[in-house]
Amino acid sequence: QEQLVESGGGLVQSGGSLRLSCAASGFSVSNYAMNWYRQVSGKVREFVASASTSGSSTTYVASVKGRFTISKDNAKNTVFLQMNDLKPDDTAVYYCKRMGWRELWGQGTQVTVSS
């Protein structure tokens, strides 16, 4: 069964850091582009970051550039989102997604940044 499971969320003070993990099972992340999204209750889900199939090409939404880093660890079959200098506006549920013709979402992990 193909599955994505996010973890690593929590409560952190403004300026702090968290590393989110997205563990894949049933397929290899090395074969897919992988994205991170976030969603605040009542708002549209927002793109945050993407990593290409090889992981060598990454893109970010402007609001997180220079603070967040997406990476793939093929040996662990996991995608990471390193988040530094967190701000209250980063508070959201974070989701990872497998891209391609068979999209797959994880269940999300809550990130709360206090001011």
Helices and strands as residue ranges (DSSP letters): E 3-7, E 10-13, E 18-25, G 29-31, E 34-39, E 46-51, E 58-60, G 62-64, E 68-73, E 78-83, G 88-90, E 92-98, E 104-105, E 109-114
